[in-house]
Amino acid sequence: MPVKILLKPSEYHDSVSLMQVGAELARLPGVEDAAVVMATQANLGILREAGLLTPEAQAAGPNDLLIAVKAPEETLEEALAQAEKLLKRKAAADEGGEFRPKTLRGALKAHTEANLAVVSVAGRYAAAEAWEALRSGLHVLLFSDNVSLEDEIALKQYAVEHGLLLMGPGAGTAIINGTALGFANVLPSGPVGIVSAAGTGLQEVCCLLARQGVGITQGIGTGGRDGKAQVGGLMMLAGLQALQADPATKVLLVVSKPPDEPVTRQVLAQAAAADKPVVLCFLGSPAFDLSGLPGKVIQAHTLEEAALSAACLAGAPLPPVAELLLQQERRLNIKIGPLAGALRPGQSYLRGLYSGGTLCYETQVIWQSEMEAPLHSNAPLDEANRLPDSNRSLEHSVVDLGEEEFTVGRPHPMIDNSLRIRRLLQEAADPETAVILLDVVLGYGAHPNPAAELAPAIQQARELASDAGRWLIVIASLTGTAGDPQAFQEQSARLESAGVVLCESNAAAARLAIRILKQ
């Protein structure tokens, strides 16, 4: 079927508008496939894999808008014209509505009681906005990425000196005084205070706590680079200090990828000095020697173990954590045999398709601990295992679709399922794929009904494999709570009806996947 491209040089629309127009375009009669994206290198690669890239599009630059349509020749022009109408209609709608201040200064005049600013602008402008907010006496959630390390260090040093929090850059999640900022879930209040250098890591532990009936006081995001030696863990330490001084917080929980060694030492020292129990979850870190430390410090090796440990310390009526994890192992073992027995010769590889960067990282830690073969990723544990092409899996692969290479010029995959659906079908067509592992993240900011889009695509993927004489295993975990607007139970039921094997946590899903292959 023919493909036609409409190139619009130096035309910008926000990524959510492009997602909505692309979805409407794909639903037009006769249109087999369509995409409306900025012409970044990652997006060009995605179009190439989808068969939507034509020679004239390859000359486009990252500031150019591409509209690609695959349809019968007689409907191509009409579809492209309709895309332009949809873009104009969307732009006009965005210009309407109630008055909104255009500057931080204007917002402060309208809301004199405000003490926190959320900064979400293009990276090259983000530091300047954060500086203005800090100098106005505001705490800052710096949602934006592409902020230089030098700017981050300077901003955080100023914040610490003035008793403020600078959460970020790239801090996608925070829960402050019960208010969800960025991607976050509906949570009960309770005694656990969390400091996290990992956005979906914060969401996962919060949701796992909530399932045990335990709530939180605060969820402070620090940004993923806070643990680097150059930054010095400034926000991690400031967040811990604030929670140690908070009378409502009874248990402290710290979540991060492994910080650099000097930062780890500082965090351990501050945790040991606390008069409250502390759970440390530095994913992939070796076991700490905690014997000589005063105070109650517990090391957890997965997000699930961290949440269960904090829940027990908070007084939840639970068996010991080791017993809880052993019970889960028994439940997983029941599933392994039948699933492994359905695979055909040649189905040899695991493929993870993630929207949450921390969950992608946790899966790599778990899989790597149980396999001898290389584990490839666009966000690898070891740079030697970086995927040569992020748009194409290699042997065992785990892909973080929320990495910047995929989110420049398109919405985050927690909002937009289209990229993951394309990749899901691509993996299903590979005869060597045995298991596909997904995370599905609910809550504020996320897609309003992810299962409605993912479930039909998963069914299609499994049918594609079945038509080729194979059985495709799809495993997923849901990060969410019963109070989330997407309705947790409905999402679970919809995914299971599509043949998805749902697990209690991302860690459990990762363990099930690797053990099916080892059976």
Helices and strands as residue ranges (DSSP letters): E 3-8, H 15-26, E 33-38, H 41-49, G 55-59, E 65-70, H 73-95, H 104-110, E 116-119, H 123-135, E 139-142, H 149-161, E 166-167, E 173-176, E 179-182, E 189-196, H 199-211, E 216-221, H 234-244, E 251-256, H 261-273, E 278-282, E 297-299, H 303-313, H 321-342, E 349-354, H 357-370, E 376-377, G 383-385, E 397-400, H 404-407, H 418-428, E 433-441, H 450-467, E 473-479, H 488-497, E 501-503, H 506-518
